[in-house]
C-alpha cells in the first residue's frame, strides 16, 4: 500500500510540475504580453525619454532619443546650458569631452560596440532569437522580499582592447507580473573592470498601450522619467557630429 501511495504521489507531481514550471522563453513571452504585446513593441519606430538624472549630488535634466534604424541621442541641461552630450547617426559615434566640452568622435572599437547595441531597440528581449541571442533560466531568487526568475542572456560579444569578450546580462523578473525589476551586468573595462553593476527598474507606467519603467537606478545614478514619447518626429541633423567652423 505504501508503495502504491508513493507511486500515486510521484505521478501527481509529474503531472502538476510541468504545468507550473516556467522556461526562459515563456517568461520573456509573458513579459512582452504583460507590457503591451509583441506586436505593439514591434511597431515602435522611435522612443524619446525626458527626465532628470541624479548623480554625485547633482540633478541633470536630460532627453534621450533612440530609433529603430540605430540612431541615438542624449541632450542634457548643465548650468543653464542645453547641449547634445552624445550621439550616434548610424555610422559616426561622438560625445563631449567632460573637461573642454568639445565634441569628439569615438574610436573605432567604441563605435563598433555601439553598432552592435542598436539591435536591442526597443528591447533586447524582443525577438532575441532572431538577433542571435540566447537565454537560460538560472532559477529563482528572492530580492528584497520579492520572488524573481533569474534569466541569463548572452548577446553578441563586444570588443575590449581589441579582444572579443562575452556580453552577458542577467534579468530578474518579478514572478507575479513577469517584468524585470533588476538588471545585472559586469564591467569589462576601466577601473571597475570585473565588478558587477545592478540596475533597478521600477514604477512601470503605460505609454500608448506599452509599459515602461519610469525609474531606473544604480549605486551611481538614478534616472526618473517625466515623459516618454513613442514614435516622435526626429530631425536627423541633430545626430550629426558638429564640425568645427
N, C-alpha and C positions, 0 to 999 in steps of 0.2 A: 504493500500500500504506500509506504513512504517513497519507494522508487517511482511508482506511478504518479504520486503527488509532485515529486520533484520534476518529473518529465513534463507535467502539465504546466507548472510554473515556468520552466525554461522555455516551453513552447509559446506561452503568453508573452514572455519578454521578447522573444524573437519576432513576434508579430507586431508588438506595440513599438519597439525600439526604432525600426525604420521610419515609422510614421512621425516620430518625434525628433529624429535625427535631422541635422542640417548639414548641407555641404556648402563649400565656399561659393559655388555657383548660385545656389538657392539664396544664400544670404545677400549676395550682391543684387540678384534679381528682385528680392523683396525691398532692398534699399531703393532701387530705381523706381519701383512701383509706388512705394510709400512717399516718394518725394516728387511725384508728378507724372511718372510713367515714362518708359523708354522712348516713346515717340516724341513726347514733349521735349525731352533732353536733346534728341537728335535734330530737332527743328531750330535749335539755337544757333544763330549766326554771330552773335557778339554779346558780351556781358560788360557792363560798366558798374563799378562799385565805388561809392562815395562814402568816406568815413573819416575817422580820426585814429591815428596811430600813437600809442603811448609807449615811450621808451626813454630810459635814462632821465626820468623826471620831466620829460618834455611831452607836449601834445602837438602832433603834427597833422593838420588836415591833409587828406590825400584823395586822389582819384585814380582808379586803376581800370584799364580797359584791355580786354583780350578778345580776339576774334577767331573765327573758325579757320581762316586762311593763315593763321600763325602770327598775326601782328600783336604786339604787346606794348603797353604804355603806362608809365606811372608819373603822375603830376603831383607835386607837393606844394604846400604853402609854408615858407620858412621866413620868419621875421617880417611878415607882411608881404613878402615877395612870392609870387606864384611862378613856378617853373616846371618844365618837363625834367624829371630826375633821371629816368632811364627809358629806353625804348628799343623795339626790335621791329623792323619793317618787313621781315621775312627773309632778308639777306644780311643786313648790317645790324649789329647789336652795339649799343653805346650807353654810357652813363656819365654822370657828372663827377668830377674829382671833388672829394669832400673838402679839400684844402683850398683849391683855386676856384671851384665851382664851374670850371670849364668842361665842356663836353669832350669825352674821349672814347674812341672806338674800342670795343672789346677785342681781345686777341682771338686767334682762330679757334683755339680749344674751347674757350668760353662760348663763342658763337655756335660751334657745333653742338655743344651741350644744350644750348637754348633751342636750337632747331629740333632736337630730339624731344624736348619738353612740349613743343607745340602740339604733339599728338595727343596730349592729355586734355585738350579743350573738348567739351566744357568740364569734363570729369574723367580722370584716368580710369575709373571703374566702368565707364560706358564703352561697350564693345571692346573690352580689354583683350579678348582673344584675337580679334582682327588686328589689334595693334602689336600682337606678338608677345603680350604679357602673360604671365602665368600666376595663378593664385593657389593658395593652400590654407586650409583651415587648421590652425595650430591647436585650438581648443578653447576653453572658456576661462576667463579671468574676471575677478571682481575688482572694480576700480572705484574707490570712494563710495562703496556701498552699492554700486550698480554692476549687475552681471553683464558681461560682454562676450561676444565672439571675437577671438583674435585671428585675423586673416593676414597671411603674408602675401605680398605682391612683389614679384620680380619683374622689373621693367628692363628696357634697353640699357646696357652698360653705358657708363659715362667715362669721359676722358679726364684723367688727373695726371698732370706732368707727363703727358704723352702715353700713359698707360691706361688700358681699359680696365675699369673696376666695376664690381657688381653694384647695381642700383636697386636697393630693396627698401620697401616701405611696409610697415605693419599698421593695419587698421583695427581699431577696437569698436565693434558695432554693439550698440545697446540691444540686448536680446528681446526687448519688448517692442521697440519701434524700428529696429533694423536701420538705424542711422549711425554713422561714425561719430564717436564722441572724443576719441583720441587718435592722433596720427603719430607714428614713431619712425624717425629716420636717423641714420648715422652720418656724422660729418666725415667727409672723405679727404678734406684738405684744410690747411691753415692751422692756427694754434689750437683749435678744438678738435683736430683730427682724431677719430676713434670714439669720440663721445656721442651719446645718444640724445637727440632732441625730441621732446614730447610736446605736441601741439594739441590744445584742447579746442573742440568745436562745440558751440552751444547756441542757444537762442535761435532755433530754427524757425524761420518765418516764410510764408508763402509770397511769391512774387509771380503774378500772372500764371498761377497754377503749378509753379515749380518751387520747391523748398530749398532754402539756402541757410547756412549758419550765419547769423549776424554778428557773432563774436568769435574771434579766433585768437587764441593766446598761447604764449610760451613763457619761459622764465625770463626772456629777453625783451619781449614786446607784446602788446595786445592791440588788435585791430577791431574797432567797433564800427560796423557799417550803419550809416544813417539811411542810405537808399541804395537799392540795386535795380538797375535798368537792364531789360533784356532787349536784344537786337537794336541797340542805339544807332543813330546816324553817326558815322565816323569820318572825319576828314583825314585821308591818308597822308597828307602833308605833315601832320603832327608827329608821325613816326620817324620821319627822315632825320638823318644826322645833320645838325645845324652847322653848316660850313662857315668858317670864319670869313668875315668880309674884309 
